[in-house]
Amino acid sequence: MIPKVFSQVIDLGDGRTITLETGKLAKQADGSVVVRMGDTMLLATVVSARTSNPDIDFLPLTVDYREKFAAAGRYPGGFMKREARPSNDEILTMRLVDRVLRPLFPKDYHAETQVMIQLMSHDENVMPDALAGLAASTAIQLSDIPFETPISEVRVARINGEFIINPSFKQLEEADIDMMIGASADSVAMVEGEMDEVSEEEMADAIKFAHEAIKVQCAAQVALAEAVGKKETREYEGEREDEELAKKIHEAAYQKCYDIAKKGTSKQERGQAFSEVKDAIIATFTEEEIEDYGDLIKKYFSKAHKAAVRDLTLSEGLRLDGRTTTDIRPIWCEVDYLPKTHGSSIFTRGETQALATVTLGTSRDANMIDSPTVQGEEKFYLHYNFPPFSTGEARPLRGTSRREIGHGNLAQRALKGMIPEDCPYTVRVVAEVLESNGSSSMATVCSGTMALMDAGVQLKKPVSGIAMGLITDGDRFAVLSDILGDEDHLGDMDFKVTGTADGITACQMDIKIKGLSYEILVKALKQARDGRLHILEKLTDTIESPQADVKPHAPKMVTRVIPNELIGAFIGPGGKHIQELQKETETTIVINEDPVTEEGIVEILGVSQEGIDKVIDRIESMLFKPERGNTYEVKVIKILDFGAVVEYTQAPGNEVLLHVSELAWERTNNVTDVVNMGDILEVKYFGIDPKTRKEKVSRKALLPKPEGYVSKPRNNDRNKDNRRDQRRDDRKPRQPKKEA
């Protein structure tokens, strides 16, 4: 049976199109769609269980994005030729999609739901992550799963002052703005990206431009669903509600929570106080009531608690820790804390603390990226660790979480533009979050900046970061600077902004409400700038500028260039020469070939300057080329019957033969009559001798010529002349014998 296929075309306005197609693939899923742009094709499916587990009070949503190597005509690397765990880029794409989708499912919808997106065909001119949100939302629109409104995501870049939607990877290299925007037709829900020190107004303009493109994509989803036949939304069993119980708990908890919040105590103190109020309320119920309404009691207490904290901020401008909406928590910083790292720093803001370390290495230490869509390496990368003790918890360690990958990526994007292009090192930053109560990723940016400067990495400019929040009831709103963990949980926005004194370098925004106005967005950006500059001042008070040099125990990096034809000689057979040199000098030597000039780029990494200098001397001796007519100092390193082998003292290892006839004007029978092993003398360089086709140097050319000197051939020279005459006679034609 031939399937009936439905499609919808989205015109990007510049000759490029995106096609949505359904009805051909994966028809047993609740919803499926193929999204195509150029030769890039994504298959997105969604399936949601018909029943939910009564013991869970959240949406168990899984968003999975995978890039198949076959899509790019490539094999997976490694021994097992099969796609394994997701790459960092795949995880980051999953997070982007999840953050926009999750808030739009009903609050009481708790059925197991799985959105799967896979790259089936890859076009190098189309970046597939920009299509993943569109694909996921379209699959949901084609299903009967309850979902508030279609959304989409686009990448917006600014190239030569012009905005472009979904640029190619090559175009992105020239952009000064690279942002992913997620939104519905009505409001922006997610922003993430990196910039080249742009202003708040420029960032807002980019968001507006992207939102207009998203509106068109949302309309296309609606049109496709109508063409197929929009399915009636399934019925599901929502959460149990009890209005009378909710009112009773609100009356018992609201004012007490309000009073606790107003005291401005620490996280631990107020947490304990809130728990005591909750326990006291639970104690007013019988065991039978607790067994029957236990979950509802906790749920309604949380609502009362949330309402009290929000009202305190909206009514009195006060926050949980006693600050006003624009106050930044107390900050203290320290650098060079760890004695044996290449660079280190501590950044503490309130109850959030990050310890950052820097390690310097060669190109061999670069982070290799090998995915179906991207191949290359990173010479600057940042790893973020969030151990359970940072929040006072004891939980199992399950490897690097998606959250850790996401937060590390944000901090890396914030800092990477400030690493100078001529930095010779591969630089790894590791941030250990030791305490967390709001915006540990921004603490990572701040500690990372100081650690890099402490390590002697010549940052173009220092970078700081701040997390902004929002509380609104529709009529009133309050933008919060430097939010706490509770304010992130209870508020309506988490907006992280990083930058230098001159502009924004990265951002990440999640909005939990509909209809956030651009007025509020711009206010949040400007308030963030004030806070960011305040924090930046604290960083530069601690370390004003990068250290002039790396630490004494840190490796120094020197690079040299050698011609392509000398690479083999420098390495030696089987790497013998370079291995011996590394062992002798206690350095690490890496040779890369320049892809354009094909010259050898030699990286020398070592703690001892003496060892580095020895390697440089070896390279310079290889590159040394004497000039004809110049005089050079040489050392005798070998005595032969017909001369002495000498090496240039300024280029050890660079040898030449000083022939016995060039030792002195007088006749020399024995080389040792004039020079001996280890002697230092001067010679004149004559270039290539046309007779011997070898380099010629002379000592006697620098000596005064004896008066009345007449050149006399040495014995062996006479023999040569006799043999030459004999050969000449042999070549003469013989006269015929006369007959008698």
BANUDO-680475 format. One line per field, with one value per residue (C-alpha): residue in one letter; x, y, z. Coordinates in pm, whole numbers, plus 50000, padded with zeros to 5 digits. Example, Ala and Ser with C-alpha at 12.3 -4.5 7.8 and 13.67 -1.06 7.14 Angstrom:
<atoms>
residuo	(A:S)
X	(51230:51367)
Y	(49550:49894)
Z	(50780:50714)
</atoms>
This chain:
<atoms>
residuo	(M:I:P:K:V:F:S:Q:V:I:D:L:G:D:G:R:T:I:T:L:E:T:G:K:L:A:K:Q:A:D:G:S:V:V:V:R:M:G:D:T:M:L:L:A:T:V:V:S:A:R:T:S:N:P:D:I:D:F:L:P:L:T:V:D:Y:R:E:K:F:A:A:A:G:R:Y:P:G:G:F:M:K:R:E:A:R:P:S:N:D:E:I:L:T:M:R:L:V:D:R:V:L:R:P:L:F:P:K:D:Y:H:A:E:T:Q:V:M:I:Q:L:M:S:H:D:E:N:V:M:P:D:A:L:A:G:L:A:A:S:T:A:I:Q:L:S:D:I:P:F:E:T:P:I:S:E:V:R:V:A:R:I:N:G:E:F:I:I:N:P:S:F:K:Q:L:E:E:A:D:I:D:M:M:I:G:A:S:A:D:S:V:A:M:V:E:G:E:M:D:E:V:S:E:E:E:M:A:D:A:I:K:F:A:H:E:A:I:K:V:Q:C:A:A:Q:V:A:L:A:E:A:V:G:K:K:E:T:R:E:Y:E:G:E:R:E:D:E:E:L:A:K:K:I:H:E:A:A:Y:Q:K:C:Y:D:I:A:K:K:G:T:S:K:Q:E:R:G:Q:A:F:S:E:V:K:D:A:I:I:A:T:F:T:E:E:E:I:E:D:Y:G:D:L:I:K:K:Y:F:S:K:A:H:K:A:A:V:R:D:L:T:L:S:E:G:L:R:L:D:G:R:T:T:T:D:I:R:P:I:W:C:E:V:D:Y:L:P:K:T:H:G:S:S:I:F:T:R:G:E:T:Q:A:L:A:T:V:T:L:G:T:S:R:D:A:N:M:I:D:S:P:T:V:Q:G:E:E:K:F:Y:L:H:Y:N:F:P:P:F:S:T:G:E:A:R:P:L:R:G:T:S:R:R:E:I:G:H:G:N:L:A:Q:R:A:L:K:G:M:I:P:E:D:C:P:Y:T:V:R:V:V:A:E:V:L:E:S:N:G:S:S:S:M:A:T:V:C:S:G:T:M:A:L:M:D:A:G:V:Q:L:K:K:P:V:S:G:I:A:M:G:L:I:T:D:G:D:R:F:A:V:L:S:D:I:L:G:D:E:D:H:L:G:D:M:D:F:K:V:T:G:T:A:D:G:I:T:A:C:Q:M:D:I:K:I:K:G:L:S:Y:E:I:L:V:K:A:L:K:Q:A:R:D:G:R:L:H:I:L:E:K:L:T:D:T:I:E:S:P:Q:A:D:V:K:P:H:A:P:K:M:V:T:R:V:I:P:N:E:L:I:G:A:F:I:G:P:G:G:K:H:I:Q:E:L:Q:K:E:T:E:T:T:I:V:I:N:E:D:P:V:T:E:E:G:I:V:E:I:L:G:V:S:Q:E:G:I:D:K:V:I:D:R:I:E:S:M:L:F:K:P:E:R:G:N:T:Y:E:V:K:V:I:K:I:L:D:F:G:A:V:V:E:Y:T:Q:A:P:G:N:E:V:L:L:H:V:S:E:L:A:W:E:R:T:N:N:V:T:D:V:V:N:M:G:D:I:L:E:V:K:Y:F:G:I:D:P:K:T:R:K:E:K:V:S:R:K:A:L:L:P:K:P:E:G:Y:V:S:K:P:R:N:N:D:R:N:K:D:N:R:R:D:Q:R:R:D:D:R:K:P:R:Q:P:K:K:E:A)
X	(50000:50143:50139:49966:50222:50151:50405:50442:50711:50862:51024:51319:51300:51646:51591:51628:51336:51249:51009:50793:50675:50463:50281:50572:50792:50739:50360:50322:50457:50201:50348:50630:50775:51072:51223:51442:51662:51897:52020:51992:51705:51585:51331:51143:50898:50701:50535:50356:50216:49837:49861:50088:50246:50039:50351:50519:50427:50634:50653:50898:50997:51295:51430:51690:51887:52134:52348:52402:52748:52593:52417:52755:52888:53131:53219:53211:53559:53704:53707:53328:53187:52855:52715:52751:52683:52584:52850:52860:52710:52421:52355:52359:52100:51882:51895:51801:51492:51390:51400:51145:50912:50884:50694:50424:50292:50007:50132:49933:50039:50267:50269:50603:50683:50970:51075:51340:51517:51777:51990:51944:52118:52373:52441:52762:52591:52307:52353:52101:52076:51887:51610:51572:51322:51104:51109:51016:50729:50589:50585:50387:50142:50071:49988:49704:49938:49827:50053:49981:50107:50357:50711:51024:51392:51621:51982:52036:52377:52495:52742:52876:52595:52316:52108:52064:51848:52007:52349:52595:52892:53123:52912:52910:53288:53247:52961:52986:52654:52561:52236:51974:51626:51330:50980:50611:50426:50343:50655:51024:51099:51471:51785:52139:52447:52778:52872:53171:53117:52787:52555:52228:52031:52204:52123:51755:51743:51876:51607:51333:51461:51467:51118:50969:51110:50978:50625:50629:50751:50480:50213:50351:50310:49948:49884:50039:49839:49517:49601:49658:49357:49421:49374:49156:49366:49363:49202:49421:49384:49521:49637:49390:49277:49105:49018:48914:49242:49440:49264:49323:49696:49736:49583:49805:50131:50129:50192:50445:50641:50619:50764:51048:51132:51139:51405:51677:51849:52092:51986:52028:51848:51544:51532:51511:51244:51028:51058:50941:50632:50555:50603:50376:50100:50134:50106:49755:49632:49550:49748:49455:49439:49813:49796:49513:49625:50000:50108:49845:49951:50311:50199:49973:50236:50483:50229:50174:50551:50605:50326:50467:50821:50701:50462:50738:50949:50663:50515:50822:51114:51281:51431:51494:51841:51741:51873:51690:51625:51952:52190:52478:52579:52914:53210:53559:53826:54172:54428:54729:54558:54692:55075:55135:54867:54958:54694:54416:54154:53861:53549:53287:52964:52727:52678:52809:53176:53385:53749:53906:54233:54422:54650:54877:54973:55071:54850:54864:54641:54368:54012:53939:53590:53478:53106:52907:52869:53184:53548:53825:53984:53952:54267:54065:53806:53639:53507:53251:53196:52901:52955:52663:52835:52806:52438:52480:52351:52468:52372:52527:52782:52665:52932:52909:52550:52380:52356:52733:52794:52550:52690:53047:52964:52811:53122:53349:53161:53183:53562:53689:53663:53907:54183:54433:54471:54848:54827:55073:54919:54629:54442:54215:54008:53840:53582:53492:53172:53229:52913:52600:52312:52239:52434:52735:52793:52848:53081:53270:53314:53451:53686:53794:53887:54108:54269:54360:54521:54700:54838:54987:54740:54725:54348:54236:53996:53859:53506:53243:52895:52567:52234:51916:51569:51213:50900:50573:50202:50094:50054:50366:50717:51058:51386:51632:52010:52229:51953:51958:51881:51535:51467:51551:51309:51028:51076:50971:51306:51668:51878:52257:52469:52849:53070:53361:53344:53272:52997:52824:53017:52754:52405:52151:51788:51498:51156:50881:50592:50421:50433:50757:50770:51079:51054:51121:51392:51581:51545:51688:51982:52066:52035:52256:52521:52537:52575:52827:53050:53029:53147:53417:53562:53595:53787:54029:54083:54208:54424:54448:54602:54744:55077:55362:55486:55381:55469:55820:55686:55454:55576:55690:55590:55809:55732:55970:55919:56136:56123:55927:56238:56402:56113:56228:56587:56474:56252:56505:56446:56157:56155:56501:56642:56341:56296:56661:56633:56321:56493:56812:56636:56334:56095:55793:55833:55539:55564:55260:55257:55108:54823:54895:55273:55350:55622:55685:55552:55766:55615:55862:55711:55927:55975:56353:56457:56795:56628:56414:56723:56900:56614:56613:56991:56943:56679:56885:57185:56970:56853:57199:57325:57667:57700:57971:58264:58186:58415:58297:58434:58457:58562:58759:58552:58731:59077:59110:59412:59301:59167:58969:58595:58485:58149:58027:58029:57712:57538:57650:57596:57639:57964:58196:58532:58837:59067:59435:59525:59327:59493:59799:59999:60290:60288:60108:60190:60001:59678:59783:60084:59835:59518:59410:59084:58887:59079:58879:58973:58828:58757:58629:58330:58355:58021:58001:58329:58250:58512:58407:58046:58088:58102:58446:58600:58956:59179:59470:59254:59249:59629:59875:60030:60406:60625:60747:60508:60485:60224:60383:60177:60188:60304:59957:59875:60174:60050:59708:59872:60076:59766:59581:59862:59866:59492:59539:59809:59587:59318:59560:59507:59787:59991:59977:60302:60498:60560:60921)
Y	(50000:50335:50577:50912:51183:51537:51818:52186:52422:52705:52982:53146:53440:53406:53115:52848:52639:52393:52109:51930:51587:51324:51002:50803:50703:50579:50568:50366:50654:50896:51160:51161:51404:51438:51787:51863:52162:52119:51760:51756:51535:51482:51224:51321:51098:51129:50861:50912:50644:50624:50596:50753:50629:50760:50784:51056:51425:51544:51495:51211:51363:51231:51427:51233:51367:51149:51203:50889:50855:50705:51039:51188:50874:50804:50521:50560:50585:50338:49960:49910:50037:50139:50464:50460:50722:51071:51331:51664:51840:51592:51641:52019:51991:51768:52034:52312:52126:52002:52351:52485:52183:52097:52408:52366:52027:52053:52085:51778:51560:51288:51020:50883:51082:51031:51262:51114:51308:51154:51296:51068:51274:51550:51848:52028:52360:52303:52283:52023:52139:52449:52222:51991:52208:52251:51875:51789:52036:51929:51564:51664:51872:51566:51360:51367:51443:51746:52041:52409:52560:52486:52618:52631:52706:52888:52994:53362:53500:53847:53857:54192:54369:54156:53898:53554:53260:52912:52998:52735:52635:52826:53141:53112:53148:53509:53597:53822:53691:53320:53257:52985:53120:52905:53052:53011:53247:53463:53469:53386:53092:53024:53207:53072:53184:53361:53706:53921:54186:54315:54564:54481:54654:54449:54128:54229:54306:53958:53797:53997:53901:53533:53548:53669:53361:53135:53271:53152:52806:52775:52863:52593:52330:52428:52416:52068:51932:52066:51916:51575:51614:51750:51475:51537:51579:51262:51254:51182:51155:51473:51537:51508:51844:51949:52318:52311:52149:52396:52692:52548:52495:52836:53007:52808:52851:53174:53435:53219:53164:53537:53626:53373:53500:53860:53783:53753:53449:53202:52914:52657:52864:52949:52595:52465:52723:52638:52266:52330:52514:52228:51967:52162:52174:51802:51732:51884:51596:51245:50945:50844:51193:51198:50859:50983:51344:51332:51430:51703:51854:51885:52020:52288:52388:52440:52662:52872:52895:53007:53266:53416:53453:53607:53848:53969:54070:54226:54413:54521:54473:54234:53894:53576:53681:54041:54202:54446:54353:54507:54404:54163:53918:53974:53856:53744:53611:53460:53354:53121:52910:52574:52568:52307:52386:52606:52855:52858:53082:53081:53286:53304:53502:53456:53082:52990:52900:52778:52669:52684:52537:52587:52337:52432:52179:52121:52069:51698:51781:51945:51818:51610:51637:51361:51356:51304:51682:51828:51719:51921:52009:52261:52425:52589:52393:52405:52124:52190:51955:51973:51727:51650:51796:52143:52144:51940:51621:51261:51095:50842:50960:50860:51017:51358:51481:51668:51969:51968:51952:52239:52466:52394:52477:52811:52910:52795:53008:53305:53288:53143:53468:53630:53373:53540:53385:53357:53169:52882:52653:52414:52545:52335:52498:52279:52434:52253:52386:52361:52542:52615:52849:53005:53049:52826:52854:53231:53168:52935:53217:53448:53193:53080:53436:53480:53135:53205:53536:53369:53108:53378:53330:53676:53723:54008:54125:53979:53835:53824:53674:53723:53541:53749:53648:53769:53758:53883:53842:53988:54344:54389:54263:54265:54193:54030:54062:53768:53519:53251:52888:52930:53237:53034:52762:52998:53267:53313:53352:53244:53473:53429:53699:53712:53979:54219:54587:54649:54401:54064:53745:53476:53430:53167:53245:53022:53186:53002:53234:53339:53686:53824:54177:54320:54605:54360:54186:54511:54615:54279:54319:54668:54568:54269:54502:54703:54385:54237:54545:54542:54179:54253:54519:54261:54031:54300:54414:54060:54028:54338:54183:53849:53743:53841:53482:53134:53003:52864:52507:52547:52448:52719:52689:52792:52731:52718:52661:52424:52346:52040:51861:51880:51726:51369:51443:51614:51321:51056:50693:50557:50880:50806:51159:51338:51083:51113:51492:51489:51262:51466:51803:51688:51857:51757:51815:51804:51858:51953:52021:52353:52260:52558:52599:52235:52365:52189:52371:52255:52299:52280:52246:52230:52360:52407:52701:52532:52226:52442:52635:52309:52210:52555:52531:52196:52342:52650:52434:52245:52572:52730:52810:52980:53262:53265:53491:53506:53394:53144:52996:52617:52335:52027:51716:51449:51399:51225:51151:51409:51678:51764:51750:52073:52196:52552:52663:52868:52562:52245:51936:52128:51978:52044:51905:52131:51974:51930:52156:52440:52420:52633:52789:52565:52205:51992:51621:51545:51715:51707:51923:52212:52123:51873:51745:52017:52307:52625:52814:53041:52949:53125:52981:52950:52781:52473:52375:52315:52038:51832:51958:51979:52272:52428:52608:52729:52824:52935:53193:53389:53367:53608:53459:53404:53635:53465:53174:52934:52664:52320:52010:51756:51399:51269:51569:51482:51125:51258:51474:51178:50961:51243:51275:50902:50900:51188:50991:50687:50890:51001:50808:50557:50593:50289:50088:50146:49843:49746)
Z	(50000:49893:50188:50160:50217:50337:50323:50403:50274:50480:50275:50451:50214:50059:49820:50090:50211:50486:50409:50667:50553:50727:50637:50499:50794:51153:51138:51460:51668:51810:51580:51326:51075:50841:50831:50532:50452:50159:50187:50565:50684:51042:51154:51471:51657:51978:52187:52517:52747:52784:53161:53419:53738:54030:54247:54038:54040:53744:53368:53284:52950:52754:52459:52261:51963:51772:51465:51259:51104:50792:50740:50649:50478:50763:51000:51378:51526:51774:51787:51801:51472:51624:51759:52138:52404:52281:52216:52399:52096:52085:52457:52416:52138:52359:52632:52391:52274:52620:52772:52524:52515:52885:53010:52741:52857:53110:53468:53569:53275:53414:53144:53026:52710:52467:52185:51954:51680:51451:51173:50873:50603:50650:50423:50521:50437:50687:51065:51187:51550:51431:51295:51597:51787:51478:51417:51777:51795:51456:51565:51877:51670:51456:51766:52019:52309:52515:52435:52468:52143:51865:51909:51700:51733:51492:51487:51417:51320:51230:50943:50821:51004:50852:51038:50881:50991:51010:50859:50744:50957:50721:50744:51122:51131:51015:51254:51561:51698:51717:51905:51928:51996:52102:52101:52031:51803:52108:52323:52349:52580:52541:52430:52422:52235:52212:52090:52016:52287:52152:52323:52498:52220:51948:52134:52166:51792:51712:51930:51760:51414:51508:51659:51330:51153:51430:51385:51022:51127:51394:51135:50901:51174:51227:50852:50821:51116:50963:50624:50782:51008:51355:51612:51911:52225:52433:52772:53069:53442:53597:53949:54233:54367:54691:54704:55069:55173:54960:55129:55478:55421:55255:55559:55794:55601:55399:55667:55853:55533:55453:55792:55757:55410:55536:55800:55535:55686:55530:55305:55583:55848:55640:55502:55855:55945:55643:55727:56083:55955:55716:55989:56224:55960:55884:56260:56261:56045:56163:56040:55819:55665:55609:55438:55217:55155:55222:54871:54849:55182:55061:54725:54874:55128:54842:54664:54978:55032:54670:54687:55011:54875:54546:54717:54950:54651:54452:54751:54947:54706:54951:54886:55081:55197:55278:54959:54734:54371:54244:54523:54455:54726:54905:54697:54792:54558:54573:54311:54321:54588:54468:54463:54192:53934:53638:53753:54012:54171:54412:54349:54624:54591:54882:54926:54580:54542:54247:54244:53897:53776:53448:53276:52985:52718:52356:52053:52137:52438:52229:52268:51959:51809:51573:51500:51180:51141:51295:51287:51443:51772:52053:52188:52466:52659:52999:53218:53494:53788:54026:54314:54549:54856:54698:54796:55114:54952:54944:54616:54378:54122:53772:53556:53391:53386:53103:53334:53389:53014:52953:53224:53118:52758:52858:53058:52775:52523:52759:52782:52453:52256:52499:52443:52207:51862:51907:52238:52183:52446:52456:52761:52982:53259:53521:53754:54076:54234:54609:54723:54527:54596:54261:53939:53979:53602:53637:53931:53696:53443:53713:53868:53520:53424:53730:53698:53334:53428:53720:53477:53254:52967:52811:52808:52583:52855:53181:53172:53447:53461:53644:53663:53648:53764:53723:53935:53789:53859:53527:53653:53864:53794:53960:53786:54029:54009:54113:54191:54458:54390:54548:54334:54025:54138:54248:53983:53622:53447:53468:53251:53259:53094:53063:52920:52939:53025:52655:52574:52603:52520:52599:52737:52837:52913:53016:53056:53243:53156:52835:52690:52828:52686:52522:52773:53057:52851:52786:53152:53260:53019:53139:53505:53429:53284:53606:53811:53570:53591:53972:53977:53716:53945:54224:53987:53871:54230:54300:53986:53771:53460:53341:53488:53257:53240:53340:53686:53744:53768:53469:53123:52885:52523:52231:51864:51570:51199:50994:50620:50520:50390:50734:50931:50867:50965:51285:51385:51284:51184:51390:51592:51733:51716:51861:52140:52241:52231:52451:52704:52704:52745:52956:52713:52509:52136:51896:51520:51312:50942:50830:50593:50366:50355:50449:50682:51010:51319:51613:51961:52248:52596:52905:53257:53222:53005:52959:52806:52578:52468:52380:52150:51993:51938:51767:51537:51461:51379:51129:50978:50979:50631:50604:50354:50091:50177:50550:50829:51092:51412:51403:51633:51528:51604:51393:51241:50902:50678:50424:50657:50970:51022:51192:51318:51339:51702:51643:51498:51679:51468:51142:51005:50712:50593:50620:50359:50443:50151:50312:50653:50580:50294:50376:50269:50532:50545:50866:50969:51335:51250:51227:51421:51684:51831:52012:51860:51794:51479:51214:50853:50548:50364:49982:49910:49687:49521:49151:49132:49433:49450:49825:50065:50086:50383:50423:50713:50502:50322:50648:50695:50534:50220:50264:50056:49735:49786:49492:49494:49494:49431:49707:49625:49586:49365:49139:49114:49013:48746:48612:48591:48417:48158:48101:48034:47792:47604:47591:47418:47133:46802:46734:46412:46174:46135:45820:45599:45540)
</atoms>
